[in-house]
Amino acid sequence: MKKKILFLVMSLSIMMLAWGCGKKNNDVELDSTPEGTATVAPTGTVSEPDTTTDEAVVEAPIKEAYEVGDYITLGEYKGLTLSYTKLEVSDADIDAAIQSELQGNATEEEVTDRAVQTGDVVNIDYEGLKDGVAFEGGTAQAYDLTIGAGNFIQGFEEGLIGAKVGDELALDLTFPADYSAPELAGQAVVFNVKVNSIKVSVVPELTEDYVKTNTDYENLAAYKEGTRTNLIAANDETMRNEKIKNLITTIVDTSTISSYPQSVVDYYAFEMESYYSQYAAMFGYELVDFLAANNLTEESFALEKKAYAEDRTAQELVLNSIIKAEKMEISDDEYKAGVASYIEDYGYASEEEFFQNATEEQIRESLIWEKAVNFILDQAVEA
């Protein structure tokens, strides 16, 4: 993903991706991180996103200056009780994390002396035919398919079990009635498939040699302890985010918001639409087609966008009220340190590159909000 998109995600994450978006009179559900869209292959799985896009982010609407007190009467924000799920790291968690890493370093070995089994990675050529005619998205060559992963429609993977290298099969299948491509939903088709090769995944064994070769640790004991430390840090971040989410929700719920500054609502509505438009573009979709592929209508997306924008605005009003009440400011030194931190966190090579995608106003706003959030956390008390 290009850094222009990364910065937009950074803008989102300052508030919403960490704290969550509370629904208000809206039953529509849209994940904060969009799921991959369905192709018209036998899968319903995602195509690999095209991360080479370098299209410029369209300019967002300008948030006009407003007097925060005209819109909100701030509720209590000091001494709130912290509410969160306490997380601990067990030995089983460590073992699971290490096993996941081992699987990530697995290699593939070709199998020539047996037929396809569940768990194999089978390289295939296939062509899907409806009424004897190949349909769009239903043909591929040299495609690696993991048998049993459930990525293709029911019957496809199962139909390959028992086949050998070089076998050619005709699979008579039916697309699900709710398949994302209407022209194929519930339709009978034939897939002609050729098995090119069979591979198995070989997970490395956890040994002292593996640790020395593949990690930064000197021995197995240090590796396990390092894994524990990393899991604890991840849990701490998860718990902190939950604390923030619940504290902000409490303050919003106990505050009185008479109305929303429209330019701010428009800004956040644009922010959400821009994020999804860019995400869709990575898969080669227009936004409307991306929504349709995820079983969303433009109307449902508009409702979700409105709810998101109003939630973001409410939280901004809360934070800006606290900033005003506590007379918070960002010093020049804090600003410089914040810029340096963002550059490191988001992988920019230089300040020059960073400021091609961010403005001083955006950075100062983010930093002052972070200061307000930290103040709320510091003032909160354990249950």
C-alpha positions, 0 to 999 in steps of 0.5 A: 500500500502506498504511503498516501494511503498509509497516511489516510489510514493514520488519520483514521487510526488516530481516533476511529480504528483504535477506538471503534465506531459506535453505531447510532440508530443504524443496523448497517455493519461495515468492517473498519478494515474492508474484506477482500472482494469476490472475483468471478472465479470459482472461489469467491476469494480475493484477487491479490491487490494491486499495490502499485497504484500511485493515484493522488488522494483527492483533496478533502473538504475543509473543516471550517473553524468553529466554537466548540461550546456552540455544539457540546456541553462536556460531560465528566472526563476526570476520574472515570473508571477504566473498563477493559478486558485484562489480558495475560500471556500463557505458555500456550499463547507462546507456543501458538505464536511460535507455531504460527511463525514456524508455519510462516517459514514453511517450505513446499516440496513437490510430491510425485508418488501419490494422489491429491490429499487434503492439505496439499497445494495443487497447481492446476489449469482450469476453465469454467463453462456455463452452457458450454461457453467459458465465463468471465473470471472462470479460467486460470493457468498454473493456479496454486490451490490449497485443498481443504482451505474452502476458497473455491465453491463447494465440490471443486476442491473435493473433486480434486482429491484422489487425482494424480499429476497429469490427470484431467477432470471435468467437475460438474458443479453449481454456484451458490444461490447467493454468489456475488456474481448474479449471472452465476448465482445458482447456475450449473457449470462445468470446470475442466481441470488439469493437475500440473503438480502436487506440493506439500507444506513442510513446517520447520522443526523448532530447534536450537539451530532453527532459532540461531538461523532464522531469528535474532535470538541466540538460543531457544530459551531466549526466543521463547522469552522474547516471544513472551515479551512481544505478546505482552507488548501486544496485549498492553496495546490492545488493553490501552486501545480498549481503555481509550475506546470505553473512556471516549464512549463514556464521555460522548454518552454523558455529554450533550451534543446539540448539533454537529458542525456540518463542515466537520461531518462532511470532512469525515464522510469524505474521509471514509468514502476516500478510504474505501475508494482507494481500497477498492481501486487496489483491487481494480474496482470502482467503489460502487462495484466494490460495494456490490461485490461485498453485498452492500448497496450505495444506500447502506453505505451512505447510512454507514458513512453518515453514522461514521461521520457523526461519531467522528465529529462527536469524538472530535467535539469531546476532545476539543472541549477537553483541550479547551478546558485544560488549555492544552497546547503543542509546543514547538519541541513537541511538534518536532518530536511528533513529526519524527515519531510519525516518520519512523512509525510510518516508514517515511525516508525523510521529512520531505517525503512525509510532508508530501502526504501530510500538513503541519495542521494535520500533525498538530491536530493529531498531536493535540488529540493524543495529548488529550487522550493521554490526559483522560487515561492519566486521570482515569482510575482502575475499577 
